Amino acid sequence: MSTPDLQQELAALNQQADRLIELVRRLSEENRSLRHSQEQLSSERAGLMARNEQARGRVEAMIQRLKALESNN
């Protein structure tokens, strides 16, 4: 292979390496963003589940009070 051919191949490999480096950087940033979103959603889900349990407890308590009132009549 001649020197110009080697230089062209080296330049092409260098460009490919630069593209791969940029792709890895972008994917790492996207991964970091997705992990952050997942953490937020998990936290929000846990909060909603807790609120749902509280509401369920209040509804069950109301049902018990209504049954008690009904049996007193």
Secondary structure as GFF3:
##gff-version 3
##sequence-region A 1 73
A	DSSP	alpha_helix	3	72	.	.	.	ID=ss1
###
